[in-house]
Amino acid sequence: MSADWNTKYGSRRVRHDPPTLDEAIFAAVGITDDQEAQAEIAAALMGMPLDAVRAEVKKLNRVTARVATTRVIAGEQGAQRSVVVERRVIRRFGNDKRTGT
């Protein structure tokens, strides 16, 4: 589906705000404790080279190791902004009733 589509109420558009590097690292930290995996997740979210993200993850982990903080990401007008990490689950069944295998 494209970013714009027509409905009976008129044209609709989905707003797409890619995450910042800090937000992507924050999401990766919530998924795993392994620094290498965090760098891979954040790089995949941002579409950036792994080496550049790996340096930022190490820098951020050094700082947060000293101070444990709770982080709220605020956007426009003080509203909280969500960081959504989608995970696709691929299920493979040996005896799938739909395909008959």
Accessible surface in RSA format (square Angstrom, percent):
REM  Atomic radii and reference values for relative SASA: ProtOr
REM  Chains: A
REM  Algorithm: Lee & Richards
REM  Probe-radius: 1.40
REM  Slices: 20
REM RES _ NUM      All-atoms   Total-Side   Main-Chain    Non-polar    All polar
REM                ABS   REL    ABS   REL    ABS   REL    ABS   REL    ABS   REL
RES MET A   1   199.53 103.3 107.29  71.0  92.24 219.6 104.74  89.1  94.79 125.6
RES SER A   2    78.22  66.1  56.93  76.0  21.29  49.0  54.88 116.9  23.33  32.7
RES ALA A   3    63.11  58.0  49.99  77.1  13.12  29.9  55.68  78.4   7.43  19.7
RES ASP A   4    63.03  44.1  55.11  54.9   7.91  18.7  23.01  54.2  40.02  39.9
RES TRP A   5    83.19  33.4  74.02  35.8   9.18  21.5  72.45  38.6  10.74  17.4
RES ASN A   6   128.02  88.3 101.24  97.8  26.78  64.5  28.65  69.0  99.36  96.0
RES THR A   7    50.66  36.0  29.26  29.7  21.40  51.0  40.06  53.8  10.60  16.0
RES LYS A   8   178.61  87.1 131.88  80.9  46.74 111.3  89.68  80.7  88.93  94.7
RES TYR A   9   160.07  74.7 129.10  73.5  30.97  80.6 104.01  78.2  56.06  69.1
RES GLY A  10    33.09  40.8   0.00   N/A  33.09  40.8  31.74  87.1   1.35   3.0
RES SER A  11    77.62  65.6  53.30  71.1  24.32  56.0  35.30  75.2  42.32  59.3
RES ARG A  12   104.37  43.8 101.82  51.9   2.55   6.1  36.92  50.5  67.45  40.9
RES ARG A  13   182.83  76.8 151.48  77.2  31.35  74.6  53.43  73.0 129.40  78.4
RES VAL A  14    84.02  55.3  73.79  66.8  10.23  24.7  77.44  67.3   6.58  17.8
RES ARG A  15   176.64  74.2 147.42  75.1  29.22  69.6  74.07 101.2 102.57  62.2
RES HIS A  16   148.81  81.3 125.61  87.3  23.20  59.3  88.86  91.6  59.95  69.8
RES ASP A  17    70.38  49.3  50.52  50.3  19.86  47.0  14.79  34.8  55.59  55.4
RES PRO A  18    85.97  62.7  76.59  69.8   9.38  34.1  76.94  63.5   9.02  56.1
RES PRO A  19    31.99  23.3  28.17  25.7   3.82  13.9  28.93  23.9   3.06  19.0
RES THR A  20    71.72  51.0  66.37  67.3   5.35  12.8  67.97  91.3   3.76   5.7
RES LEU A  21    37.74  21.0  33.62  24.1   4.11  10.3  33.62  23.6   4.11  11.1
RES ASP A  22    72.01  50.4  70.98  70.6   1.04   2.5   7.88  18.5  64.13  64.0
RES GLU A  23     9.52   5.5   9.52   7.2   0.00   0.0   2.67   5.2   6.85   5.6
RES ALA A  24     0.00   0.0   0.00   0.0   0.00   0.0   0.00   0.0   0.00   0.0
RES ILE A  25     1.79   1.0   1.79   1.3   0.00   0.0   1.79   1.3   0.00   0.0
RES PHE A  26    79.58  39.8  76.03  47.1   3.55   9.2  77.33  46.9   2.25   6.5
RES ALA A  27    13.05  12.0   2.15   3.3  10.90  24.8  10.88  15.3   2.16   5.7
RES ALA A  28     0.00   0.0   0.00   0.0   0.00   0.0   0.00   0.0   0.00   0.0
RES VAL A  29    58.79  38.7  52.77  47.8   6.02  14.5  52.77  45.9   6.02  16.3
RES GLY A  30    70.02  86.4   0.00   N/A  70.02  86.4  36.39  99.9  33.63  75.3
RES ILE A  31    95.55  54.4  63.29  47.1  32.26  77.8  67.88  48.9  27.67  75.1
RES THR A  32    35.69  25.4  27.19  27.6   8.50  20.3  19.44  26.1  16.25  24.6
RES ASP A  33   136.90  95.9 113.84 113.3  23.05  54.5  38.77  91.2  98.13  97.9
RES ASP A  34    81.14  56.8  72.09  71.8   9.05  21.4  30.36  71.4  50.79  50.6
RES GLN A  35    77.64  43.4  74.20  54.2   3.44   8.2  26.00  55.3  51.64  39.2
RES GLU A  36    71.08  40.8  67.99  51.4   3.09   7.4  45.12  87.3  25.96  21.2
RES ALA A  37    27.93  25.7  26.19  40.4   1.74   4.0  27.74  39.1   0.19   0.5
RES GLN A  38     5.18   2.9   5.18   3.8   0.00   0.0   0.00   0.0   5.18   3.9
RES ALA A  39     0.02   0.0   0.02   0.0   0.00   0.0   0.02   0.0   0.00   0.0
RES GLU A  40    89.15  51.2  83.00  62.8   6.15  14.6  22.89  44.3  66.26  54.1
RES ILE A  41    44.54  25.3  41.04  30.6   3.50   8.4  44.39  32.0   0.15   0.4
RES ALA A  42     0.00   0.0   0.00   0.0   0.00   0.0   0.00   0.0   0.00   0.0
RES ALA A  43    10.29   9.5   8.20  12.7   2.09   4.7   8.41  11.8   1.87   5.0
RES ALA A  44    83.56  76.8  50.08  77.3  33.48  76.2  61.18  86.2  22.37  59.3
RES LEU A  45    59.52  33.1  36.78  26.3  22.74  57.2  40.15  28.2  19.37  52.1
RES MET A  46    53.72  27.8  27.48  18.2  26.24  62.5  30.56  26.0  23.16  30.7
RES GLY A  47    70.78  87.3   0.00   N/A  70.78  87.3  36.53 100.2  34.25  76.7
RES MET A  48    69.38  35.9  56.07  37.1  13.31  31.7  52.05  44.2  17.34  23.0
RES PRO A  49    94.51  68.9  82.03  74.8  12.48  45.4  93.88  77.5   0.63   3.9
RES LEU A  50    58.70  32.7  51.65  37.0   7.05  17.7  51.65  36.3   7.05  19.0
RES ASP A  51   104.34  73.1  95.18  94.7   9.16  21.7  35.02  82.4  69.32  69.1
RES ALA A  52    45.88  42.2  31.60  48.8  14.28  32.5  42.04  59.2   3.84  10.2
RES VAL A  53     0.00   0.0   0.00   0.0   0.00   0.0   0.00   0.0   0.00   0.0
RES ARG A  54    64.08  26.9  64.08  32.7   0.00   0.0  22.66  31.0  41.42  25.1
RES ALA A  55    58.43  53.7  49.26  76.0   9.17  20.9  55.25  77.8   3.18   8.4
RES GLU A  56    56.66  32.5  55.71  42.1   0.95   2.3   8.03  15.5  48.63  39.7
RES VAL A  57     1.37   0.9   1.29   1.2   0.08   0.2   1.29   1.1   0.08   0.2
RES LYS A  58   100.66  49.1  99.41  61.0   1.24   3.0  51.32  46.2  49.34  52.6
RES LYS A  59   105.01  51.2 104.89  64.4   0.11   0.3  64.38  57.9  40.63  43.3
RES LEU A  60    47.53  26.5  45.28  32.4   2.26   5.7  47.35  33.3   0.19   0.5
RES ASN A  61    24.85  17.1  21.30  20.6   3.55   8.5   9.82  23.6  15.03  14.5
RES ARG A  62   151.35  63.5 144.51  73.7   6.83  16.3  65.39  89.4  85.96  52.1
RES VAL A  63    80.18  52.8  79.34  71.8   0.84   2.0  79.34  68.9   0.84   2.3
RES THR A  64    60.40  43.0  50.44  51.1   9.95  23.7  41.50  55.7  18.90  28.6
RES ALA A  65    88.81  81.7  45.71  70.5  43.10  98.0  58.43  82.3  30.38  80.5
RES ARG A  66   185.94  78.1 149.40  76.2  36.54  87.0  68.52  93.7 117.42  71.2
RES VAL A  67    88.61  58.3  83.94  76.0   4.67  11.3  87.72  76.2   0.89   2.4
RES ALA A  68   106.13  97.6  69.23 106.8  36.91  84.0  75.05 105.7  31.09  82.4
RES THR A  69   101.29  72.0  63.49  64.4  37.80  90.1  52.77  70.9  48.52  73.3
RES THR A  70   131.04  93.2  98.97 100.3  32.06  76.4  67.01  90.0  64.03  96.8
RES ARG A  71    88.66  37.2  68.72  35.0  19.94  47.5  31.57  43.1  57.09  34.6
RES VAL A  72    95.40  62.8  66.79  60.5  28.61  68.9  70.10  60.9  25.30  68.6
RES ILE A  73    25.21  14.3  17.42  13.0   7.79  18.8  21.06  15.2   4.15  11.3
RES ALA A  74    70.05  64.4  40.91  63.1  29.15  66.3  40.91  57.6  29.15  77.2
RES GLY A  75    36.55  45.1   0.00   N/A  36.55  45.1  22.24  61.0  14.31  32.1
RES GLU A  76   130.60  75.0 114.44  86.6  16.16  38.5  56.23 108.8  74.37  60.7
RES GLN A  77   188.44 105.4 137.28 100.3  51.16 121.8  59.55 126.8 128.89  97.8
RES GLY A  78    60.10  74.1   0.00   N/A  60.10  74.1  30.55  83.8  29.55  66.2
RES ALA A  79    61.13  56.2  50.53  78.0  10.60  24.1  60.41  85.1   0.72   1.9
RES GLN A  80   141.18  78.9 112.18  82.0  29.00  69.0  33.22  70.7 107.96  81.9
RES ARG A  81    81.67  34.3  67.65  34.5  14.02  33.4  30.62  41.8  51.05  30.9
RES SER A  82    92.49  78.2  67.02  89.4  25.48  58.7  34.08  72.6  58.41  81.8
RES VAL A  83    46.38  30.5  14.00  12.7  32.38  78.0  17.93  15.6  28.45  77.2
RES VAL A  84   107.87  71.0  83.09  75.2  24.78  59.7  86.24  74.9  21.62  58.6
RES VAL A  85    56.91  37.4  29.98  27.1  26.93  64.9  29.98  26.0  26.93  73.0
RES GLU A  86   150.12  86.2 119.37  90.3  30.75  73.2  43.62  84.4 106.50  87.0
RES ARG A  87   200.09  84.0 170.44  86.9  29.65  70.6  68.01  93.0 132.07  80.0
RES ARG A  88   221.87  93.2 194.84  99.3  27.04  64.4  72.24  98.7 149.63  90.7
RES VAL A  89    89.92  59.2  58.78  53.2  31.13  75.0  61.12  53.1  28.80  78.1
RES ILE A  90   132.84  75.6 103.38  77.0  29.46  71.0 106.22  76.5  26.62  72.2
RES ARG A  91   178.24  74.8 148.86  75.9  29.38  70.0  41.58  56.8 136.66  82.8
RES ARG A  92   210.90  88.5 174.24  88.8  36.66  87.3  74.02 101.2 136.88  83.0
RES PHE A  93   120.59  60.3  96.56  59.8  24.02  62.5 100.29  60.8  20.29  58.1
RES GLY A  94    67.72  83.5   0.00   N/A  67.72  83.5  43.67 119.8  24.05  53.9
RES ASN A  95   134.95  93.1 114.07 110.2  20.88  50.3  30.95  74.5 104.00 100.5
RES ASP A  96    28.76  20.1  25.03  24.9   3.73   8.8   5.95  14.0  22.81  22.8
RES LYS A  97   201.82  98.5 169.39 103.9  32.44  77.2 120.14 108.1  81.68  87.0
RES ARG A  98   201.76  84.7 163.32  83.3  38.44  91.5  82.64 112.9 119.12  72.2
RES THR A  99    94.67  67.3  62.25  63.1  32.43  77.3  67.78  91.0  26.89  40.7
RES GLY A 100    68.84  84.9   0.00   N/A  68.84  84.9  34.07  93.5  34.77  77.9
RES THR A 101   105.82  75.3  76.48  77.5  29.34  69.9  91.23 122.5  14.59  22.1
END  Absolute sums over single chains surface
CHAIN  1 A     8673.8       6643.1       2030.7       4681.0       3992.8
END  Absolute sums over all chains
TOTAL          8673.8       6643.1       2030.7       4681.0       3992.8
